[in-house]
Amino acid sequence: MAPPRYGDVPTSSLPADIGFLPVLSANLLPLAGVLWFGWNPGTLLAVYVLELLFLFPLSGVKALFAGRPPTSFREDGVFSLSDNDLVDKRGSVSIHDRLPPVYPRNVPFATAVVGGGAWVGVFLLAPLSEVVSVLDVLARPEAVVSVAALVVGQVGETAAEFLRRDRYTERSPYALVEIPARQAMFLACFLFVVVLGGATVALAGFVFVKLLFEWSGFRAEQGGGGRLTSWLSGPDSDATRGEIDVPDGRPSVAIDADRRAVVAAAVWRAATTTGPFYVTMAAMVWIGGTAFVVEGTPSLAVWVGFGLFGLCLLAFMLAGDIVESVLASGWLTYRRFGDRLVVHDRLTNESQWAAAVGDLRDAEVVATRPTDRYLGTRTIAATVGWGDDETEHTLGPVADAEAFVDSFDLPVGSTDLPPLDRRFVGAAIASVVLTAVGVVTVVFTPLGPSTSWLLALFLFPAFAIVPKGFWKLAHP
């Protein structure tokens, strides 16, 4: 007998609020810690901070399934990703019969909330370290059990309510990532209040207030509730997108984007543009976490542990950046139906945008992509539409640029890339070499101060400015 497909299990007979029971039960354990184990304010807050650090990646996973498209404008949101090309992607992908569809447009929200969670952890651990050692808290069995129960409760609520009741179809990724971010703001505000008023009654009251926030977050995911619920879920994110007008019949031309060039360009962009900033972010998490989690001089094991965590965070952010770029254009096919261009995504099997061929203007070959020079592909930038509908689109990269230009009547004079000015290319290479030699000299020799390695980590993004500037000047 074949297993049931996702959504076949009836759940409408169960009360809607029963999905909150796992979270309610788990939050009673910290209350027991306050009343029977004599937890101090630092221990209670450390338990909730550790839970929050798990809640961020869980919210990222939930955001992948959010069925409503994100709005393009967020005035009051904590996260803003409107400038990410992947956010406008249409369609979804089914990865397993027992799971709801995953929307590629939601991947930037998942990566952003995980990276943001690491930052939140550092900023919450900083004041928390003044009153308690997180390692000492983790040495208490009842505290570890409470953290595990809180995490299991959140996972149980996600499985019982968010997935099995199809709540994911009613939520936007913005709303899902707003909830943990705003709960972090709540913890930060009450951190000082609870530490100052550490009586048992005050701590018990804090547990109940935390439970109120959990309930409001639960109601926010259901689309109901009052003012607190509305604040937790963030600004209104109801958005709809019109259908793409695709002519009937078979296309006369269909040209695929060169996925090898897309991947190469994504790796190059991650290494040269976003990578230096990610290195600094991971270094701050490493150094800040090491300084805040333990009191006094950290041991080698703590340094190595947080160093590995920083490397994993760096790898995650770089991989997320590459995956987002590949998902945005790696499976695109450019089709022509009569006088219309239709851009179709083979991964989601849905058309992304369409325009009249005659509306493509100001087209030119993008000359600054080194991957196109190395692989022989071409990427073309063009203006599409008129007036308020005018949009800049990037077409490609494609392997046969001449055929692509001819097939879609693009006003491109030549698909040849202009020769590089070798003087500026040499200057770019020399600047990279000189920067590397300078960093090594300052960090690993007595010529630099003892904290020079720390300064080099924080100035790492600035090191890429000079060679990138020379590279741009190399293009006439």
VEXFIGU-238169 format. One line per 2 residues: number of its first residue (from 1); their letters; for each residue x, y, z of C-alpha. Coordinates in Angstrom, 3 decimals. Each point is the difference from the previous one (the first is absolute). Example, Ala and Ser with C-alpha at 12.3 -4.5 7.8 and 13.67 -1.06 7.14 Angstrom:
VEXFIGU-238169
1> as> 12.300 -4.500 7.800 ~ 1.370 3.440 -0.660 .
This chain:
VEXFIGU-238169
1> ma> 0.000 0.000 0.000 ~ 1.446 3.346 -1.042 .
3> pp> 0.607 2.555 2.761 ~ -2.416 2.930 0.081 .
5> ry> 1.110 3.182 -1.692 ~ 0.548 3.099 2.073 .
7> gd> -3.288 1.583 1.035 ~ -2.046 -3.214 -0.267 .
9> vp> -0.177 -0.438 3.807 ~ -3.156 1.728 1.312 .
11> ts> 0.604 2.362 2.907 ~ -3.059 2.252 -0.123 .
13> sl> -1.703 -2.084 2.695 ~ 2.569 1.138 2.591 .
15> pa> -0.378 3.323 1.849 ~ 2.095 2.727 -1.596 .
17> di> 1.725 0.967 3.258 ~ 1.202 -3.519 0.800 .
19> gf> 3.124 0.671 -2.047 ~ 1.171 2.386 2.739 .
21> lp> 0.093 -2.758 2.633 ~ 3.630 -1.077 -0.716 .
23> vl> 1.248 3.569 0.479 ~ -2.180 0.503 3.089 .
25> sa> 1.260 -3.205 1.609 ~ 3.639 0.798 -0.737 .
27> nl> -0.252 3.494 1.496 ~ -1.195 -1.416 3.315 .
29> lp> 3.442 -1.560 0.589 ~ 1.794 3.371 0.434 .
31> la> -2.748 0.926 2.463 ~ 0.830 -3.158 1.959 .
33> gv> 3.662 1.005 -0.096 ~ -0.867 3.335 1.600 .
35> lw> -2.332 -1.415 2.665 ~ 1.750 -3.266 0.974 .
37> fg> 3.615 0.232 -1.194 ~ 0.571 3.590 1.075 .
39> wn> 1.113 1.313 -3.373 ~ 1.440 3.500 0.055 .
41> pg> -0.808 2.572 -2.726 ~ 3.111 -0.844 -2.004 .
43> tl> -0.815 -3.701 -0.179 ~ -3.576 0.659 -1.122 .
45> la> 1.081 2.460 -2.687 ~ 2.794 -2.291 -1.188 .
47> vy> -2.549 -2.784 -0.534 ~ -2.233 2.296 -2.045 .
49> vl> 2.924 1.402 -2.004 ~ 1.159 -3.518 -0.869 .
51> el> -3.541 -0.847 -1.091 ~ -0.076 3.117 -2.170 .
53> lf> 3.243 -1.012 -1.719 ~ -1.756 -3.206 -1.100 .
55> lf> -3.166 1.890 -0.924 ~ 1.751 2.077 -2.670 .
57> pl> 1.042 -2.953 -2.210 ~ -3.395 -1.643 0.600 .
59> sg> -1.690 3.157 -1.277 ~ 2.300 -0.118 -3.017 .
61> vk> -1.183 -3.534 -0.783 ~ -3.636 1.040 0.416 .
63> al> 0.537 3.006 -2.278 ~ 0.963 -2.334 -2.864 .
65> fa> -3.586 -1.304 -0.083 ~ -1.813 3.351 0.297 .
67> gr> -2.604 0.078 -2.763 ~ -0.717 3.725 -0.220 .
69> pp> 2.402 2.102 -2.055 ~ 1.881 2.696 1.909 .
71> ts> -0.893 3.620 -0.498 ~ 2.482 2.189 -1.841 .
73> fr> -0.073 2.770 2.625 ~ 0.422 -0.408 3.758 .
75> ed> -0.007 3.266 1.910 ~ 0.067 -1.443 3.514 .
77> gv> 1.559 -3.420 -0.481 ~ 3.124 -1.236 1.777 .
79> fs> 1.203 -1.814 -3.118 ~ -0.010 1.639 -3.427 .
81> ls> 0.886 -2.048 -3.083 ~ -1.857 1.872 -2.722 .
83> dn> 3.219 0.508 -1.990 ~ 0.648 -3.744 -0.323 .
85> dl> -0.736 -1.279 -3.526 ~ -1.191 -3.377 1.261 .
87> vd> -2.856 1.538 2.038 ~ -2.004 0.511 -3.211 .
89> kr> 0.361 -3.633 -1.104 ~ -3.302 -1.691 -0.826 .
91> gs> -0.897 -3.616 0.664 ~ 1.002 -2.736 2.421 .
93> vs> 1.833 -3.315 0.098 ~ -1.219 -3.268 1.536 .
95> ih> 2.817 -1.824 1.776 ~ -2.024 -2.775 1.701 .
97> dr> -3.581 -1.241 0.010 ~ -0.281 0.452 3.765 .
99> lp> 1.231 3.602 -0.030 ~ -1.688 3.128 -1.354 .
101> pv> 1.587 1.691 -3.024 ~ 3.108 2.129 0.483 .
103> yp> 0.030 3.469 -1.579 ~ 3.404 1.105 -1.342 .
105> rn> -1.016 3.639 0.567 ~ 0.073 -0.691 3.754 .
107> vp> 3.619 -1.194 0.127 ~ 1.392 3.535 0.670 .
109> fa> -2.245 0.279 3.058 ~ 1.243 -3.331 1.354 .
111> ta> 3.652 0.963 -0.375 ~ -0.591 3.505 1.378 .
113> vv> -1.780 -1.192 3.146 ~ 2.729 -2.569 0.765 .
115> gg> 2.770 2.567 -0.416 ~ -2.020 2.528 1.968 .
117> ga> -0.455 -2.558 2.765 ~ 3.774 -0.242 0.427 .
119> wv> 0.226 3.782 0.385 ~ -2.885 0.059 2.459 .
121> gv> 1.696 -2.707 2.031 ~ 3.179 2.056 0.313 .
123> fl> -1.840 3.161 1.035 ~ -2.154 -1.829 2.546 .
125> la> 2.931 -1.940 1.428 ~ 1.975 3.206 0.567 .
127> pl> -2.167 1.391 2.840 ~ -0.951 -3.499 1.171 .
129> se> 3.665 -0.882 0.569 ~ 0.154 2.720 2.639 .
131> vv> -2.264 -1.992 2.318 ~ 0.423 -3.678 -0.910 .
133> sv> 2.282 -2.382 -1.878 ~ -1.841 -1.832 -2.760 .
135> ld> 2.333 -2.968 0.403 ~ -0.960 -0.210 3.676 .
137> vl> -3.660 0.028 -0.983 ~ 0.580 -2.828 -2.467 .
139> ar> 1.605 -1.992 2.808 ~ -3.346 -0.076 1.843 .
141> pe> -2.080 -3.030 -1.128 ~ -3.351 1.670 0.686 .
143> av> 1.018 2.990 -2.158 ~ 1.045 -2.236 -2.892 .
145> vs> -3.295 -1.909 0.280 ~ -1.924 3.290 -0.067 .
147> va> 1.827 1.205 -3.125 ~ -0.576 -3.359 -1.713 .
149> al> -3.680 0.052 0.963 ~ -0.446 3.537 -1.328 .
151> vv> 1.592 -0.948 -3.312 ~ -2.050 -3.211 -0.276 .
153> gq> -3.133 1.996 0.812 ~ 0.702 2.434 -2.834 .
155> vg> 0.665 -2.860 -2.414 ~ -3.181 -1.755 1.137 .
157> et> -2.066 3.144 -0.517 ~ 1.485 0.388 -3.460 .
159> aa> -0.853 -3.571 -0.979 ~ -3.472 -0.048 1.563 .
161> ef> -1.241 3.456 -0.911 ~ 2.122 1.625 -2.688 .
163> lr> 0.456 -3.023 -2.271 ~ -2.844 -2.435 0.647 .
165> rd> -2.655 2.721 0.047 ~ 1.381 1.611 -3.165 .
167> ry> 0.633 3.313 1.790 ~ 3.031 0.477 -2.251 .
169> te> -2.353 0.863 -2.874 ~ -1.252 3.053 1.904 .
171> rs> 3.339 1.437 1.093 ~ 2.602 2.211 -1.617 .
173> py> 3.717 -0.653 0.603 ~ 0.275 3.539 1.360 .
175> al> -2.506 -0.746 2.767 ~ 1.750 -3.223 0.999 .
177> ve> 3.465 1.543 0.357 ~ -1.396 3.050 1.803 .
179> ip> -1.274 -2.073 2.945 ~ 3.399 -1.185 1.401 .
181> ar> 1.583 3.382 -0.739 ~ -2.629 1.797 2.056 .
183> qa> 0.121 -2.589 2.753 ~ 3.727 0.754 0.197 .
185> mf> -0.862 3.663 0.487 ~ -2.302 -1.063 2.835 .
187> la> 2.780 -1.992 1.694 ~ 2.431 2.891 -0.386 .
189> cf> -2.454 2.430 1.624 ~ -0.850 -2.277 2.905 .
191> lf> 3.591 -1.096 0.514 ~ 0.829 2.982 2.176 .
193> vv> -3.412 0.116 1.700 ~ 0.183 -3.599 1.190 .
195> vl> 3.640 0.249 1.042 ~ -0.788 3.033 2.155 .
197> gg> -3.151 -1.497 1.522 ~ 1.089 -3.566 0.635 .
199> at> -2.605 -1.039 2.553 ~ -1.795 -3.280 -0.583 .
201> va> -3.286 1.792 -0.654 ~ 1.671 2.196 -2.629 .
203> la> 1.573 -3.015 -1.716 ~ -3.294 -1.899 -0.014 .
205> gf> -1.680 3.067 -1.475 ~ 2.675 0.108 -2.680 .
207> vf> -0.759 -3.630 -0.899 ~ -3.672 0.831 -0.423 .
209> vk> 0.793 3.049 -2.139 ~ 2.264 -2.181 -2.141 .
211> ll> -2.857 -2.489 -0.340 ~ -2.280 2.860 -1.079 .
213> fe> 2.465 0.828 -2.755 ~ 0.078 -3.646 -1.050 .
215> ws> -3.783 -0.052 -0.196 ~ -0.058 3.221 -1.988 .
217> gf> 2.593 -1.415 -2.381 ~ -2.142 -3.110 -0.399 .
219> ra> -3.051 2.141 -0.756 ~ 2.038 2.110 -2.403 .
221> eq> 0.845 -3.091 -2.036 ~ -3.729 -0.772 -0.158 .
223> gg> -0.770 3.485 -1.267 ~ -2.044 1.048 3.061 .
225> gg> 0.449 1.763 3.317 ~ 0.208 3.528 1.366 .
227> rl> 2.524 2.822 0.103 ~ 2.861 -2.016 1.494 .
229> ts> -0.574 -2.731 -2.567 ~ 0.012 2.550 -2.822 .
231> wl> 3.262 1.470 1.281 ~ 1.643 -3.437 0.209 .
233> sg> -1.004 -0.909 -3.536 ~ 1.303 3.294 -1.357 .
235> pd> -1.553 2.230 -2.660 ~ -2.762 -1.332 -2.192 .
237> sd> 1.426 -2.274 -2.672 ~ -3.026 -1.028 -2.042 .
239> at> 1.112 0.125 -3.608 ~ -1.242 -1.409 -3.270 .
241> rg> 1.640 -0.291 -3.377 ~ -1.727 0.070 -3.331 .
243> ei> 0.248 -2.763 -2.541 ~ 2.585 0.102 -2.784 .
245> dv> -1.529 0.272 -3.461 ~ 1.474 -2.973 -1.858 .
247> pd> -1.198 -0.562 -3.595 ~ -1.331 -3.402 -0.957 .
249> gr> 1.967 -2.429 -2.123 ~ 3.646 -0.933 -0.165 .
251> ps> 2.768 2.618 0.066 ~ 1.896 0.657 -3.213 .
253> va> 3.223 0.506 1.978 ~ 1.125 -1.383 3.369 .
255> id> 3.483 0.800 1.319 ~ 1.162 -1.118 3.454 .
257> ad> 2.222 1.980 2.302 ~ 3.454 -1.537 0.343 .
259> rr> -0.164 -1.473 3.511 ~ 3.751 -0.550 0.159 .
261> av> 0.538 3.727 -0.525 ~ -2.740 0.823 2.514 .
263> va> 1.716 -2.099 2.682 ~ 3.419 1.450 -0.818 .
265> aa> -1.344 3.553 0.191 ~ -1.718 -0.780 3.328 .
267> vw> 3.227 -1.350 1.495 ~ 1.976 2.996 -1.278 .
269> ra> -2.525 2.456 1.443 ~ -0.027 -1.753 3.367 .
271> at> 3.794 -0.045 0.184 ~ 0.596 3.616 -1.054 .
273> tt> -3.108 1.980 0.984 ~ -1.841 -1.503 2.964 .
275> gp> 2.707 -2.368 1.237 ~ 2.239 2.653 1.631 .
277> fy> -2.954 1.315 2.027 ~ -0.953 -3.529 1.026 .
279> vt> 3.557 -0.610 1.216 ~ -0.241 3.005 2.292 .
281> ma> -3.459 -1.039 1.252 ~ 1.172 -3.539 0.780 .
283> am> 3.104 1.372 1.747 ~ -2.118 2.272 2.186 .
285> vw> -2.227 -2.931 0.970 ~ 3.104 -2.079 0.790 .
287> ig> 1.746 2.649 2.073 ~ -3.151 1.366 1.602 .
289> gt> -1.363 -3.432 0.887 ~ 3.300 -1.055 1.535 .
291> af> 0.184 3.157 2.074 ~ -3.603 -0.047 1.213 .
293> vv> -0.703 -3.664 0.720 ~ 2.810 -0.598 2.493 .
295> eg> 1.421 2.088 2.785 ~ 3.716 0.780 0.050 .
297> tp> 2.450 -1.434 -2.514 ~ -1.718 -2.511 -2.317 .
299> sl> 1.519 -3.441 -0.376 ~ 1.384 -1.379 -3.246 .
301> av> -3.063 -2.234 -0.357 ~ -2.323 3.025 0.200 .
303> wv> 2.067 1.903 -2.567 ~ 0.024 -2.960 -2.372 .
305> gf> -3.701 -0.693 0.549 ~ -1.095 3.532 -0.790 .
307> gl> 2.509 0.130 -2.852 ~ -1.647 -3.048 -1.560 .
309> fg> -3.395 1.580 0.541 ~ 1.204 3.170 -1.748 .
311> lc> 1.328 -2.053 -2.922 ~ -3.302 -1.855 -0.272 .
313> ll> -1.868 3.305 0.032 ~ 2.325 1.375 -2.687 .
315> af> -0.487 -3.116 -2.143 ~ -3.778 0.210 0.461 .
317> ml> -0.161 3.656 -1.064 ~ 2.246 -0.573 -3.022 .
319> ag> -1.933 -3.109 -1.037 ~ -3.294 1.838 0.464 .
321> di> 1.217 2.856 -2.186 ~ 1.082 -2.402 -2.743 .
323> ve> -3.206 -2.047 0.166 ~ -2.135 3.144 -0.222 .
325> sv> 1.817 1.188 -3.128 ~ -0.253 -3.412 -1.662 .
327> la> -3.698 -0.349 0.845 ~ -0.684 3.453 -1.428 .
329> sg> 1.213 -0.752 -3.533 ~ 1.512 -3.480 -0.231 .
331> wl> -3.098 -1.654 -1.488 ~ -1.311 2.823 -2.190 .
333> ty> -1.080 -0.588 -3.586 ~ -0.607 2.916 -2.366 .
335> rr> -2.917 -0.796 -2.303 ~ -1.435 1.888 -2.936 .
337> fg> -3.693 -0.192 -0.925 ~ -0.577 2.202 -3.017 .
339> dr> 0.980 3.501 1.097 ~ 0.195 -0.831 3.738 .
341> lv> 2.878 -1.075 2.207 ~ -0.981 -2.293 2.871 .
343> vh> 2.567 -0.839 2.675 ~ -0.816 -3.457 1.410 .
345> dr> 1.562 -1.742 3.005 ~ 0.430 -3.735 -0.522 .
347> lt> 0.585 -0.708 3.702 ~ -3.367 1.377 1.139 .
349> ne> -1.635 -0.610 -3.409 ~ -1.489 3.480 0.019 .
351> sq> 0.469 3.071 -2.171 ~ 1.731 2.893 1.780 .
353> wa> -0.640 3.012 -2.210 ~ -0.911 0.876 -3.560 .
355> aa> 0.346 2.991 -2.306 ~ -0.418 0.971 -3.607 .
357> vg> 3.212 -0.460 -1.938 ~ -0.308 3.578 -1.216 .
359> dl> 0.041 1.276 3.599 ~ 3.563 -1.241 0.567 .
361> rd> 2.257 3.022 -0.413 ~ 3.325 1.478 1.144 .
363> ae> 1.434 -3.513 -0.092 ~ 3.722 -0.467 0.498 .
365> vv> 2.401 -2.774 0.842 ~ 1.146 0.027 3.638 .
367> at> 3.771 0.313 -0.306 ~ 1.074 -0.187 3.656 .
369> rp> -0.709 -3.686 0.667 ~ 3.294 -1.921 -0.056 .
371> td> -1.873 -3.317 -0.169 ~ -1.421 0.962 -3.419 .
373> ry> 3.496 0.737 -1.277 ~ 1.329 -3.300 1.278 .
375> lg> -2.926 -2.218 -1.085 ~ -0.876 1.800 -3.236 .
377> tr> -3.562 0.756 1.111 ~ -1.775 3.354 -0.163 .
379> ti> -2.382 1.830 2.303 ~ -2.205 2.773 -1.379 .
381> aa> -1.624 2.830 1.945 ~ -3.111 1.583 -1.494 .
383> tv> -2.795 2.394 0.905 ~ -3.498 -1.473 -0.216 .
385> gw> -3.314 1.849 0.008 ~ -0.930 3.650 0.034 .
387> gd> -0.975 2.608 2.559 ~ -0.855 -1.374 3.441 .
389> de> 0.493 -3.556 -1.287 ~ 3.585 0.629 -1.105 .
391> te> 2.341 -2.626 1.427 ~ 3.638 -0.956 -0.381 .
393> ht> 0.523 -3.698 -0.796 ~ 3.122 -2.101 -0.392 .
395> lg> -0.242 -2.687 -2.685 ~ 2.277 -3.010 0.069 .
397> pv> 2.745 -0.969 0.228 ~ -0.400 -1.926 -3.256 .
399> ad> 2.517 -2.098 -1.882 ~ -0.832 1.229 -3.533 .
401> ae> -0.442 3.739 0.292 ~ -0.336 0.610 -3.743 .
403> af> -2.913 -2.422 -0.315 ~ -1.607 1.463 3.118 .
405> vd> 0.198 3.575 -1.307 ~ -1.345 -0.977 -3.418 .
407> sf> -2.816 -2.145 1.406 ~ -1.419 2.780 2.171 .
409> dl> 0.899 2.988 -2.204 ~ 2.068 1.600 2.732 .
411> pv> 1.491 3.382 -0.941 ~ 3.582 -1.066 0.706 .
413> gs> 2.668 1.154 -2.429 ~ 2.588 -2.611 0.907 .
415> td> 0.229 -2.877 2.446 ~ 3.790 0.203 0.184 .
417> lp> 1.447 1.099 3.311 ~ 2.273 3.053 -0.192 .
419> pl> 3.679 -0.672 0.761 ~ 1.143 0.614 3.544 .
421> dr> 2.402 2.764 0.878 ~ 2.885 -2.144 1.192 .
423> rf> 1.480 2.821 2.053 ~ -2.992 0.005 2.355 .
425> vg> -0.183 -3.796 -0.003 ~ 3.614 -0.059 1.147 .
427> aa> -0.762 2.648 2.587 ~ -2.909 -2.106 1.335 .
429> ia> 2.199 -3.097 0.304 ~ 2.829 1.996 1.566 .
431> sv> -2.340 1.535 2.564 ~ -1.190 -3.473 1.046 .
433> vl> 3.587 -1.229 0.372 ~ 1.143 3.092 1.900 .
435> ta> -3.006 -0.170 2.325 ~ 0.678 -3.673 0.753 .
437> vg> 3.692 0.694 0.652 ~ -0.868 2.951 2.244 .
439> vv> -2.511 -1.994 2.041 ~ 2.424 -2.898 0.455 .
441> tv> 2.800 2.385 0.981 ~ -2.090 1.859 2.568 .
443> vf> -1.728 -3.043 1.474 ~ 2.773 -2.601 0.086 .
445> tp> 3.122 2.101 0.616 ~ 1.123 2.248 2.883 .
447> lg> -0.504 3.042 -2.244 ~ -3.697 0.129 0.816 .
449> ps> -1.792 0.511 3.335 ~ -1.190 -2.988 2.013 .
451> ts> -3.634 0.620 -1.003 ~ 0.735 0.488 -3.708 .
453> wl> -1.678 -3.284 -0.969 ~ -3.234 1.264 1.554 .
455> la> 0.244 3.268 -1.911 ~ 0.665 -1.911 -3.229 .
457> lf> -3.173 -2.056 0.458 ~ -2.190 3.051 0.476 .
459> lf> 1.583 1.868 -2.928 ~ -0.229 -3.006 -2.307 .
461> pa> -2.899 1.442 -2.107 ~ 2.036 3.145 -0.669 .
463> fa> 2.806 -2.075 -1.523 ~ -2.232 -0.893 -2.970 .
465> iv> -0.841 3.599 -0.919 ~ 3.274 0.862 -1.736 .
467> pk> 0.331 -3.075 -2.293 ~ -3.693 0.191 -0.912 .
469> gf> 0.430 3.650 -0.906 ~ 2.966 -0.787 -2.247 .
471> wk> -1.958 -2.841 -1.609 ~ -2.835 2.354 -0.930 .
473> la> 2.455 2.514 -1.427 ~ 1.447 -2.764 -2.182 .
475> hp> -3.200 0.020 -2.065 ~ -0.085 2.850 -2.518 .
